[in-house]
Amino acid sequence: MSDIRIIGSNYKEQLSTSYNLSIRLWLGGLSFSVYDSVTNKILVICSNTFSMPDEHYAHQEQIMMCDELLNKEYKRVIISIEGRPFTIMPQMLDDESRNKQLLDFAGIPTTDEDVILTDHLDEAGAKLLYPISRFLYYFLRSQYKNVEIRHAASPIAEWLLTKRIDNNRRGTICINITDQRLLLVAVDGNKLVLCNEFECNDTNDFVYMAMNAIEQIKFNSEGYYMDISGDITNDDERVRLLKRFGRNAELATFPSLIDYDFIIPSEQHRYINVIKTALCV
């Protein structure tokens, strides 16, 4: 069970308007953290996983409406959404009137029930387009007046591009496994070389797609590292195989560049992306 609820002793309700709230949504659950940018400290981390995926986000919305911590007023609220199909392209093509056409061209169908969102990756000179349901979009906007909605790939890319990683690395690929989706984001130096997501039905699919991408971008050599995260166990077969066939493949851990107002939980790879979301704003 990956459900946790840790509230540090320095979290003060009356100071919530000075904190940042980050929420990670995926079909199988919801996690969130509270970050104090003044002390550079994560004060709260919580995670809820469901026995079955909820494609309509009804369970996630119920948690956001009922959880006391999620109903405080915060300085900033950043929500990252995993599992939504996306395409990435140069920022010079920033023409909102063409967003639907660009998604159609990329093979991502949209309907009148969708809202198309854009994340700008300024460090890469790129933008990321993706649809979410109109109902979910307006729920989030009504629930949090100052909300920033991001695709889950964006905070990971920003994290890597702003070099919030060890300086001895030539390049890093973040491998995130959630539900039946595989998200791959890689940088070589200060260049974004991969940002893509795949739907995978079994272990062989996950490992093949990941290792094929790693070979294509020449990341299976000295100085390149693989950080594995997601809603998976330490002994997951996909992790074992990635460590077997890949160089420098490890489960992701909490960054040391910030402090934590609690004892860091085990299985840090499950919660690392909500930490990245908190910092990449």
Beta strands, then each sheet from edge to edge (+ up, - down):
strand 1: 4-7
strand 2: 20-26
strand 3: 29-36
strand 4: 41-49
strand 5: 76-81
strand 6: 87-90
strand 7: 114-121
strand 8: 126-133
strand 9: 147-151
strand 10: 171-178
strand 11: 181-188
strand 12: 191-199
strand 13: 224-230
strand 14: 249-251
strand 15: 259-260
sheet 1: 1+ 4- 3+ 2- 5- 9-
sheet 2: 1+ 4- 15-
sheet 3: 6+ 8- 7+
sheet 4: 12+ 11- 10+ 13+ 14+
end
